[in-house]
Amino acid sequence: MDAEKQNNALYEKMSAEQRIYREWLLSLPAQEILDHAYEYTIREDILIAMEEDILSEEEVQALLQSPCPLADVYKDWQKRDNCGHMDTIRDVIECCADYALQSGDGRL
């Protein structure tokens, strides 16, 4: 299988995993769904990143061997310091506030 087909196979496997996760989420009461909303969003972001073909052929092959590569990536993501995400949010808040100050009417 060539590199493009392997990347597509991994993406499809991870997408299928996310569809199953989504179906499971939708079977839960509303409060439990909200409790998992952050995980769902990060898993979606992982899928978006996977569209960019960022892995080597060997890395793709390794992840394809996992029964749940998306869950594996998410689990590893949880272990890392993810303050960059909050830094971006803080920057956006400051930019919006600065723009609102400059506009004079508080609107963006």
N, C-alpha and C positions, 0 to 999 in steps of 0.2 A: 504494500500500500504506500502511495507516495505521501509526502509531507502534508500537502493540502488536504488529502482525503483523511489522513490521521487527525489533523486539526479539526476538520469537520465532524469526524466521528466522536472526538472528545467533547466538542461543543454540544453535539446532539445528545450525548450521554448525560452531560451536566444539565442540559435543558430539560430532559425527561425527568431527571432527579428533582428539578425545581418544580415541574408540573405536579409530580406526586406530592411534594411538600406542600404546595399550594392547595391541592385538593384536601389534604389532611387538615391544613389550617382552617379551610372553609367549613369543615365538619365540627369545629370547636365552638364553644360559646364566645360571644363577642369579646368579653374581657380577656379570655385566653388568646384570642387572635391578636388583640392589642399588645399583649405581653410578648408576642413573637414578631411584631411588626418590624422591629429593628433588624432582627436576624434575616427576615424575608428581604428587606431592602438591601442589606449588604450582600446577600446571595445574588440578588439581581445585578448589583454592581459588579460582582465577580464575573457573571455571565457577560456583561457588557465588555469588560476587560478581555475576556477570552475571545471576543470577536476580532481582536487586534493581532492574533497570531504571534504572541509574545514569547512562546516557548520553543525550545529546540526540539528537534525530532525525538531525541532520547527522553526529554522531559515529558513530551506528549505520550510516548509509549509507556512511561512509568505511571502516569496518572490514569491512562486507559486501563491499567491492570487493577486499579482500585474498584471495588463495587460501588463506592459512593465518593467520587472525586470532588464534587461540589462541597459536600459536608466536610471532607478532609481539608480542603482549602479554607473553608470558613472556620473550622476548628483551629487551624494554624493562625489565621488572621486574628482570632480572639486573643491569642497568647501575646500578640505584639502590642507595642505602645502606639496607639492610634490617635495620639493627640493632634496630628496634622489635620484631621477632619475637623476638630473643634477650632483649630487655628484658622482654617478657611472660613468657618462660620463667623468667627469673631471679626475677621477682616471684612466680610461682606456686610455685617452689621455696621461697622465703622464707616464703610464706604457709603452705605445708604443714609446713615445719619449725616455724614458730611454733605452729601448731595442735597438732602432735605434742608440743611442749614443754608447752603448756597442758593437754593431756589427761593427761600424766604417764606414759602407757604407750607412747608412740611411735606410736600408731595414729591414723589419720585418721577 
